[in-house]
Amino acid sequence: TEQCAASLSCLNPRVKWEGSRQAKGLHLKEAHSKLGLFSFPLQRLRMKAAPSGPSFPYKPFWKLLSETSMSGKAQRKLKVEGKELSSLPAELFAFEDTRILKMSPERESCLHYQMGFVPKEISHLMNLTALYVDSNDLQEIPPEVGMLKNLKRLVLSNNVLCDLPLELEMLQHLQSIHLANNSFTIFPSVVCRYPNLTFLDISDNKIEIIPPTIDHLKNLETFLLLFNGINKLPEELCSLTKLHCLWLGNNNIRELPASFGNLAMLDWGDNYCSFNFHGNPLDNPPLDVCMGGPQQIKEYFSSS
C-alpha cells in the first residue's frame, strides 16, 4: 500500500520518493520496488503483440502489456522507457483504450533519456486511469492532462515542476497524486479541489505554507510533507479526521494547532512517531508530548 511505501521511504528519508534522479548509487527499479509506489492491485499476465489498427513498431523499450485487475477485468498498460522518452512517436497516443501509461526511466542508465515535456496529444487517451511521468525533466504539465477525466492516479515526482495548471481541477476522480522532489515553493491550489483524494505526497519541495483550503480534502488518508520549509500548520488541517498518516519531518514547525489532538486516526506506532515530527524545532507542545499521541496533545493544550 502507499502508506507502507511511505513507511519504507522514511527509514532512509534522504532516498527520494520513487527513486530520485539525485539518489546516487540507488538503482531506480530497486527504489521503485522498495518504495512500493508502482505496486498496483494488478497481476501481469503476458506480453501482447500490438493490436491491428495504428502502426506500432515494436522496440525494446516499448512494452504493451495486458493486466488483470482484482475484479478480473483486463486492462491495457503501455510502458515507455529509454531513448523513446526523448522523442515520443505519435503512434503512442493512438491507443485510446490504454488504461495505464508509464513514461518514466526505471534505471539510472536511462536517465540520459528523459522527457522535457508531455505532448498535448496525451488528451487522446481519455480512458487512462493512471499516468506515470516521474523522474523526467518536466518544467510544466500541459492543461490537456485535465481532459483525462477518468484518471485516478497521477505520478509527477522527481521533475522540476513549480506549478500545476488550473485545468487539472477537472480530474475529479483523482485519488492519488505524487508531487515529491520538484521545485514547488507555493502549495499548488488545484490540489485542494480533489474531493476523492486519499493520498498526497508533496515531500521534498520548498513549500512554507499549507493553505486553509486543505480542509476540502475530507477523504485524505495519507499526507506526506517531509523536507519542506513549513513553519506553521493551519487549524483547518485538523478537520481531516480520516488522516491516518501525516508526516511532517524536517520542516520548521515550532507549534501545532490547538486542535491537532482531534486527528485521532493517526498511526502513533513506533514506526511512525519518530518520523511524524522528527527534524522540527517543536516547543509548543514539546516533542516528547507530541510523541505521546493525540490524547497527550489534547491534555497539553487543555491545561495551557
N, C-alpha and C positions, 0 to 999 in steps of 0.2 A: 504494500500500500504506500501511498505518498507520505503518510505520517511516518511509516517505518523508514522510508527513504530519507526523510529529514533527520531521523534519529541517527542513521548511519553517517550522514554527512557531517553532523556536528561532533562526532567523535574525533574528527580532524577538521575543524572549522575553516582551515585555510584551503582545503580542497574545494574548488569551485563547484557549484551545482552543475550536474550533468557533464562533468569533465571539462573544466575551463581550458581554453586555448592557452592560458597562462600557467596551468598546472604542470610544470616541467617534470618529466620523468614518469608521469602517470598516463598510462595507455588509456585513450578516451573510451574505447569499448569496455575496458575493465571498469572505468569510472562509471559509465552508464549502468553497468551490471550492479556495482556496489551500491549506487545511489537508488537504483530501482525505478528511476523516473521514466524508463522505457518499458516498464513491466505492465502490460495490459492483461485483462482477463481474457486473453485470446490464446488459441493454440495454433501454431504454424502447421499447416498440413503438407504443402508441397509447393514447389516452384511450378508456375504455369506458363505455358507459351503465350505469347501475345495473341489476343483475340483477333478475329478478322475485322477489318474496318481500317482505321487510320494506320498509316505506316508506323511501325515501331521497331526500328533496328535494334536487335539485342546487342548490348555492350556489357562488358564485365561489371561495370559499376551501376548498371540498372538492374533492379530486381522487381519483378512483378509477382506478387505473392497472393495466394489465396489463404484466407484465415477464417476460422470459425469462432464466433463469439460464444459465450456461455449459453446463450439462448438457442444455439445451433444454427444461427443464420450466417451464411457465408458473407465475408467482407473482403473487398479488394483493397490491397495495400500496395502502394508504389514507393520504392525506396531509391533515392538517387544519391550517389556519393562519388568522390574522386573528381577527375577533371571535368566531368559533365556539369558539376556545380558552377563552374566559372563561365559556362556557356550553355544554358538550358535550351534544348531543342523545342520547337513549337509543338511537336507531337505530344509532349508531356501533358499538355492541357486539353488534349482531345479525348482523354479517358474520363468522361464525365461521371462514370459510376464508381470512381475511386473514392474510398471512404477514409483511408489513412494515407497521408503523404508525408514522407520523411526526406528532407533535403538538408542533411547535416553530415559533416565529416565525422567518421567514427574512430579514425586512427590518427595519431599525431602526425604521421607521414602525409595524411590527406589534408592537413591544414594549409598546404600550399595552394589548395583549390577551395576557395570559399566564395559564396555568393556575395556580391556587392549590393544587390537589390532583388526584391521579389517582383517578378513580372506582373503587370496588370492583368494578364490573362489568367491569373490564379482564380479570378471570379468565375471562370467557366466551370470550375469543379464544385458545383453547387451542392453536391452530396457529401462533401468532406465532413467528417466528424472529428478528425484530429489532424492538426498541422504542426509539423516539427521543422523549424528553420533555425535551430540553435547552433552555436559555435560557428557562426559565419562572420561577415564583416558588414552587417546591416546598420545603416545610419537612420533608416526610416522604414516604416511599414506602409504600403500603399493603401489608400482608402478603400480600394476594391476588395480587400480582405473582409470588410464589413458586409459584403454580399454573401458570405458563406454562412448563411443563417442556421445551418444545421451543426455548426461547429460546437463541440463540447470541450475540447482540449486544445490550447494554443501554447506552444513552447517557443519562446523567443530569447531564452537565456544565452549568455555569452556572445553578445553582439556589442554595438556601440550606440544603442538607442538612447535618446534623451526625451522622447515624447511619443505619444500614440495618437493617431488621428481620431477625431470625434466620431467618424463614421463607424468605428468599431462598436459603438453603442448598439448597433443592430444585432450584435451577437448575443441575443437574449437567452440562448440555451447554453451559454458557456458555463462550465462547471469548474474548470481548472485553467489557470494562467500562470506561466512561468516567466519571470522577468529578471531573474538574478543575473548579477555580473554584467550590467550595462552601464550607461552614463546618465541615469536619471538623477536630477537634482531636485525636481519637484514631483511629488506623487501624481501620476497620470490620472486626471479626474475621471476619465471614461471608465476606469476600473470599478468605480463606485456605482456603476449603473448596471451591474450584472446581478439580478436578484437570485439567480440559481447558483452563484459561485460558492463552491465549498473549499477550494484550495487556492491560495495566493502566495507566491514566493517572489518577493521583491528584495531579497537579500543582496548585499554586496553592491550597493549603489551609493549615492551621496545625498540621500533624502534626509531632510531635517524636520519636516512637519508632516504629520498624518492628518488629513483633512477631517473635519467633523462629519462630513458626508459618508465616512466609513460605516456609519450606523445603518446605511442602506443595505449592507451585505448581511442580511439577517440569517442566511444559511451557511455562513462561513464557519468552517470547522478547523482549518489549518491556516495559520498566518505566520509567515517567516519574514522577519525584519532584520536579521543579523547583519552586522557590518555596514551600518549606515551612519548618519550623524544625528539620529533622533535625540532631541533633548527634552521633549515633553510628549506625553500621550494624552489625546483628547478624552474627555469624560465619556463621549459618545462611544468610544471603543468598548466600554464596559456593558453596553447593551447587547453585545454579540454573545448571547448566552449559550450558543451552540459551539463556541470555541472549545476545542479540547487540546489544541497545540498552538501555543503562542510563543515564538522565540524572539527575544529582544536583545540577545547578547551582543556585546561590542558596539554599543551606542554611547550616547552622552546623557542618559536618563538619570536624573537626580531624585525625582519623586514620582510616585504613582498616583493616579486619580483616586479620590477618596472612595469611590465605589468599585475599585478594582476587585475587591473581595467577592463581588457578585458573579465573577467568572468561575463558578463552582465546577464547571465541566472540565477545566484544565487538568491535564495529567500531571500530578505532582510527584510521580515516582522518581526514584533515584536517577534514572537515565535522563530525566527531563529537567529536574530542578537546577542542576549545575549549568544548564545551558539557557534556561529561561531568562536569567538576569546577569549571567557572568559577563564581566568586562564593562559594567556600568558603574558610575560613581554614586550609587544609590545611598541616600541618607534619610529619606522620608517615604516609606519606612526603611530602616536599615536592612542590609542584605540578609542578615540572619532571620529577621522577621519575614521577609519575602519568601525565603526558602521554606518557611513553615506552612505555606499554603494559604488558601483564601480565608479560612477561619481566623488564623492569626493576624492576617492583614486587616480583616474586619475589626477585630478586637483592638488592634493598634489605633486605628482611626477613631473608633468609638470612644476610646479613652483619652484621645488627644484634646 
